[in-house]
Amino acid sequence: SPQEIAINVFKKDEFAVIEIKDNGKGINETNKTQIFEPFFTTKPKGLGLGLTHVQKTILNHKGKLEFESTEGEGSNFKVYLPISNETPSWGTEGR
């Protein structure tokens, strides 16, 4: 069957959730514990920094990243970002 990627965005409690789900080859049990480690990669030309950078960025925004994966069936990543009614303070320093 063709490879598919589904992206859903929804609200859960005080978070905006971005869900990315695929029906790819999945992540094996050994690699699941390492995918966020710097320089870990399963690709011949990969640097192993992609998911490390993604996780750090999400944490810097007071969010969290969860995933489930079954080898041979695909993966499901969920990004949780807090919803806030406060006005961002970007660029207001020194005014």
Salt bridges, closest charged atoms under 4 A:
GLU29 OE2 - LYS32 NZ 2.90
GLU66 OE2 - LYS64 NZ 3.48
